[in-house]
Amino acid sequence: MAARIRALVVSAAAVATISGTPGESIQAAPAPPPPVVPEAALLPPETVPRASARDGFDVASALSTPDRRESRVDVGGCEDVVHGRLVRDGAAGQGFQSAVPGGQVSELVARMTNPPDLAAWAAQAGRCSKVTVDDAAGTAVSTVTVHPAPAVPGAKTLSYEQLLTLPGQPPELPGLRLRTVAIAADDVLVVLRDAGTTGLDLDALAVDAWRHAAGPLGR
């Protein structure tokens, strides 16, 4: 059962963060190219507990390959929340994904003229707390819970958890769990996400990532 859920929603765990599909009103319009983000802005591999098989990617290159799969959500305006689209075309940045015991973790550091409004995103996530996704891979139910986000001076923060299950799946059977923590200020956005049962303190890791990125970004 768990394997089938993963097959249905693998894009949400692996590439939703960097999807370039146009979103709804909870995100800002595209803007001129922002400054380059060096790879040094990402957390060093040794700072992610028990991480292995680290794969890096360039945000601009990833955004240039849109996801063309057909996808429908049964509540209008919930597509961005369901697919975790915090970054749109026009952003520059770096990211990585690493395997960890129980799942995987990813980080993305992006610069854009107008980063997403995380307060509006949280409100939209509240309105899209439970929706059905129907695409070429099958049907899954997305349940989103917004959590108190870590306090970061001078920045806006967001923390939420998403559970993806099959329709009618018994409560005792686990689905695929995704956690996301985002921090934004001025033209900088840092996103940490884990998938599965990693046991990571994602809030603390996101704050560490924000502080680490400050130096390489000249903040």
C-alpha positions in Angstrom: 0.0 0.0 0.0 2.7 2.5 1.0 4.6 1.7 -2.3 1.5 2.5 -4.3 1.1 5.8 -2.6 4.7 6.7 -3.3 4.1 5.9 -7.0 1.1 8.2 -7.1 2.8 11.2 -5.5 6.5 10.9 -6.2 6.6 14.3 -7.8 5.3 15.9 -4.6 8.2 14.5 -2.6 11.0 15.0 -5.2 10.2 17.9 -7.5 7.2 19.8 -6.3 9.4 22.4 -4.6 10.9 23.3 -8.0 7.9 23.0 -10.2 7.5 25.7 -12.8 3.8 25.4 -13.4 2.0 28.7 -13.1 0.3 29.1 -9.8 -2.6 30.9 -8.2 -2.8 34.3 -6.6 -0.9 33.3 -3.4 2.4 33.9 -5.3 4.0 37.0 -6.8 4.2 37.6 -10.6 7.5 36.7 -12.4 10.2 39.4 -12.2 13.6 40.1 -13.8 16.4 37.6 -13.1 17.6 38.0 -9.5 21.3 37.7 -8.3 23.0 34.4 -8.6 23.0 32.0 -5.5 26.3 30.2 -4.9 26.3 26.6 -3.9 28.0 27.6 -0.7 24.6 29.1 0.4 23.4 25.5 1.0 24.0 23.6 4.2 27.2 21.6 4.1 26.5 17.9 3.8 27.9 17.1 7.3 25.3 19.4 9.0 22.3 17.2 7.8 22.1 14.3 10.3 22.7 10.8 8.8 22.4 12.1 5.2 23.8 10.3 2.2 23.5 10.2 -1.6 23.3 14.0 -1.9 22.1 15.2 -5.3 22.3 18.9 -6.2 20.4 21.0 -8.7 20.2 24.5 -10.1 16.8 26.1 -9.5 16.7 28.1 -12.8 17.6 25.0 -14.8 14.9 22.9 -13.0 12.3 25.6 -13.5 13.0 25.6 -17.3 11.6 22.0 -17.4 7.9 22.3 -16.6 5.8 19.4 -15.3 3.5 18.6 -18.2 1.5 15.8 -16.6 -2.2 16.5 -16.3 -3.3 17.1 -12.8 -6.7 18.1 -11.4 -7.6 19.2 -7.8 -11.2 19.1 -6.8 -11.1 22.5 -4.9 -10.3 25.5 -7.1 -7.1 27.5 -6.1 -5.5 24.6 -4.2 -3.0 23.5 -6.9 0.0 25.4 -5.5 -0.6 24.2 -1.9 -1.1 20.5 -2.9 2.0 20.5 -5.1 4.1 22.6 -2.7 4.9 25.3 -5.3 6.7 28.0 -3.3 9.1 28.9 -6.2 8.1 30.0 -9.7 9.8 31.0 -12.9 12.3 33.8 -12.7 14.0 32.6 -9.5 17.7 31.8 -9.2 19.1 29.4 -6.7 20.6 26.1 -5.6 19.2 23.1 -4.0 19.9 19.5 -3.0 18.1 16.3 -2.0 19.7 13.7 0.3 18.6 10.3 1.4 18.3 9.9 5.2 17.0 7.0 7.3 13.3 6.9 6.9 13.0 9.1 3.9 14.7 12.0 2.2 15.4 15.7 3.0 15.9 18.6 0.6 16.9 22.2 0.9 16.5 25.1 -1.6 17.9 28.6 -1.4 16.4 31.0 -4.0 16.5 34.7 -4.8 13.7 36.4 -6.5 12.4 40.0 -6.8 9.2 39.1 -5.0 9.3 36.0 -2.8 6.0 34.3 -1.9 3.8 35.8 0.8 4.2 33.1 3.5 1.3 34.5 5.5 -1.0 34.2 2.5 0.4 30.8 1.8 -0.5 29.6 5.3 -4.0 31.0 4.9 -4.5 29.2 1.6 -3.1 26.0 3.1 -5.8 26.3 5.8 -8.5 26.6 3.1 -7.0 23.6 1.2 -6.7 21.4 4.2 -8.2 18.3 2.5 -8.5 17.9 -1.3 -8.3 15.1 -3.8 -5.6 15.0 -6.5 -6.5 13.2 -9.7 -3.7 12.8 -12.3 -2.2 10.3 -14.7 -0.6 8.3 -11.8 -3.9 7.8 -10.0 -5.9 9.5 -7.2 -4.6 10.6 -3.8 -6.0 12.6 -0.9 -4.0 15.5 0.3 -4.4 16.6 4.0 -2.5 19.7 5.0 -1.9 20.9 8.6 -0.3 24.3 9.3 1.9 24.4 12.3 3.4 27.3 14.3 6.6 28.3 12.4 10.0 29.1 14.0 10.5 32.7 14.9 13.3 34.3 12.8 14.1 38.0 13.4 13.4 40.1 10.3 11.9 37.3 8.3 8.5 35.6 7.6 8.2 31.9 8.3 5.9 29.0 7.3 5.6 25.4 8.6 3.2 22.8 7.5 2.7 19.1 7.1 1.1 17.2 4.3 -0.2 13.7 4.3 -0.9 11.9 1.1 -3.1 8.8 1.2 -5.3 6.7 -1.1 -9.1 7.4 -1.1 -10.7 5.3 1.6 -7.4 4.2 3.1 -7.9 2.9 6.7 -6.5 5.3 9.3 -4.1 2.7 10.7 -2.2 2.5 7.4 0.4 5.2 7.0 0.4 7.5 3.9 3.3 9.5 2.6 4.1 12.4 5.0 5.8 15.6 3.8 7.0 18.4 6.1 7.9 21.9 4.9 9.5 24.8 6.6 10.1 28.1 4.7 11.8 31.3 5.7 11.7 34.5 3.5 12.9 38.1 3.7 13.6 40.7 1.0 14.5 38.7 -2.1 15.7 35.5 -0.3 13.7 32.3 0.2 15.0 29.2 2.0 12.9 26.0 2.0 13.6 22.8 3.9 11.4 19.7 3.2 11.5 16.1 4.4 9.5 13.2 3.2 8.8 10.0 5.2 9.6 9.3 8.8 13.0 11.0 9.1 12.7 12.1 12.7 14.6 15.3 11.8 14.0 18.6 13.7 13.1 20.4 10.5 12.4 23.7 12.2 15.9 23.9 13.7 17.5 22.7 10.5 15.7 25.4 8.6 16.8 28.1 11.0 20.4 26.8 10.7 20.0 26.9 6.9 18.8 30.5 7.0 21.7 31.6 9.1 24.2 29.7 7.0 22.9 31.2 3.8 23.3 34.8 5.1 27.1 34.8 4.7 27.3 33.5 1.1 24.5 35.8 0.1 26.1 38.9 1.7 23.2 39.5 4.1 
